[in-house]
Amino acid sequence: MEQIFLGIDIAHRRPCPYMALANDASEIDSGWIDAQTIEGRCQELVTKVNKFTKQGAEVVVGIDAPRLPLHQLRQWKWHRGTWQHTADQGLRGRHCELVVAAYHLANPQWTPLLDQAQDWMKLGFAIFRCLDGVGEAHEVFPTASYALLCGTDQPQVRICLRNFKQGPKDMLDACVAALTVLEFKQGRGMEVGGGDGYGTIVLPRPVPAGGPSAVLVFPV
């Protein structure tokens, strides 16, 4: 089945950009959705993007936001290549974010408990719930994707700039979110984290060799 890759960059006080890419990484559609209505419109957006092909297509979504809040603070930290029990009251952050940080790909925002989450995170949680059962949705981290793709000339993306004026960096993040799930689904990326039950982050390339274990098996 043909696939379409939809990237969404999440914000709360400004519109959220989206971009859809075809299998060859060429742009199919892009635009902006008001943050106050995006939760209700996400299913509509997936359906809209799906209709860009005559036969219909599977829509794979990459969302630049955490999938879930913590239910309790983390009691373990990754320090100098080993897991260590924390001596304080617990730490924010999920397993997948620890992997990204351990490889120095990006500085995560460290997902907190729900009542401590910023509004844009809560919007991301709601969008993941909204898309449950509608389309395949993955969490992405464009900053980490930029790091992994730095210095390479592949993949090359064909996009239109017609919807960039409102927020060029935000739209570019939406593009890279779509590209990340494309690379992952086509077998060139990898999924990290998940050992704590709070979801994974999808990357466009495997983590660098010679670093800590890509899995960083989470202690239980």
N, C-alpha and C positions, 0 to 999 in steps of 0.2 A: 504494500500500500504506500502511496505517496505520502510524504510527511511535510508539514509546514512548521517552522520553528518561530515561536512568538516570544519576544523578550519584553518584559515590563519593568521599568524603573519606578520604585515606590517612593512617594513623598506624601506629605499631609497638608502642607500649606500652599502647595502649588499643584498644577495639573501633572498627571503622571504620563510620561511618554511610553509609547509602545512601538515596536517594529517587528514585522514578520518577514522571514527569509525563506526562500525555496531551498530545495536540496543542493543547488549549486551556489548557495550563499548570495543570491541576488535578491534585492528587496522586492517584496510583493506589496506591502502596505506599511504605512506608519501614521502616527497621529498622536493626539493628546486627549486624555480623559480627565475631567475634573475629579479631584481626589474625593470629594464628598459623594460622588455617584459611582466611583469605579467598582466598589464591591458588587453593586447590583448589575453593573454592565459587563463584568468580566465574562460571564457565560455568553452574553450577547456578542462580545468581541470574538470569542473562540468560534462561535457559529458563523460570524461574518467572515473571518479568515478562512474557515473551512470551505466556504463557497467560492473561493478564488480558483478552484479546480473543478473541472466538469464532473469528475467522478467522486468528488469529495476527498478529503485527505485527513490523516491523523494529525492533530495539532499537538505539538509538544511545547510546553510553556516553560520559560526560564524566568524566575521572579527574583529580583534583587532585594530580598528581605528574608528575615528568619522565618522558618516554617512554624515553629512552636515556641512559646515561652517556657521558662523553667518552672517545674512544679515545686522544686526545692533547690536550694543553692548547692553548688558543687563542693564536695568535700575532698577532692583530689586535684592536684596540679601536676603538670609535666615540667620537670626541672632537671636540667643537665642529663637528659636522656633516660630518666626514670620517673615513674609515678611516685608522688609523695603526698601523704595525707596532710591536709591543711590544719594549721594550729588555730586559725581564726574562726569566725562564725560562718564561713562558707564563701564561695566565689561565684561570680556570674560567669556565663559562657558555657557553650555546649562543646561536645567532643569534636564536631566538625570544625568549629572555630579554633580549637586548640591545635588541630592539624595544620590549618592554614597559617597560624602564628608560628608554629614550630619550624615550618619551612621558610619563614620570613617572606611569604608571598603577599601579605597584607596585614594591617592592624585591625582586627575585628572590633565590632562595637560591643561585643560581649553581651549576649542576650540575658536579660534579667528575669525575675519573677513577673507575672502578668501585671500586678498592680504597680510595678516600677517601670514598666515598658513605656517608651516614648510612643507618641501617637502614630508615627509612621510605621513602627513595628507592629502595633495593634492592627493597623490597616493591612499589613502584610499577612498577619495571622488570619484575618477575616477572608482575604482573597484566596489563600490556600484552602480554607474550608469551603469557600464558594465553588472552587474548581474541582473539589473532590468528586470523582465519578463523572466529570464532564470532559476533562482532558488530562493528559499526563503532565504533571507539574513538578518541576525541580527547583530547588534553591540554587542560585548562582551568586557569585561574588566577582563583579567585573574587575575590581582592582587586582584580585588574584589572577584573573584571566589575562590582564595586561602583562603581569609579571611573567607568566608562563609563555606568552607569545612574543615577548620582547626579543628582538634580534632575529626573528624568523621572517620569511617572506610568504609564508602560507599559514592560514588560508587567506585568499584575497576576496574581498567583499565588494559587491556592486550595489551602491545605494544612491538614492536621490536626496538632495539637500532641501527639498521643498518644505519640510517640517522642522528644520533645525533652528530657525531664528529664535523661537520661543525659549530655547535652552539647549545650546549645542552639546555641552558635556552630558547633560541628562539624556538626550536622544542618542548620543554615542554609547552611553551605558546600556540603554535599551537594545541597541544594535548588538553590542558585545554579549549581552545576556542571551539573545537569540542565537548568536554564533556559538556560544559556549554549549548550549544544549544540542546544536547541530553537530559539533565536533564530538561530543560525548556519545550521541546516538549513532554516529557513523564509525565509532570504535577507536577514536583517536584521543579520547579523554579518559577521565576516571572519576570515581565517586569516593569521597573521604568522609570519615566520621560514622555516626549512626550507632556507636556502641552504647550510648546512654539513652537511646530511645527518643531522641529529640531531632531526628532527621539528619540528612547528609547534605553536603555541598558538592555540586558537580563542577568539575574543572575541564578545560578544553584540552589539556595534556596531562600525562602522568606527572606526579611530583618528581623533583630531581633525584637522581640516584645518589647514593652515598650519604643521605641524610637519615633522620630517624625513620622508623618504620612508617610506611604510608598509612597503616591502620592505627598505630598507636593504641593497641587493644585497651579499651577502657576498663579499669578495675571495677569489680562489683563486690 
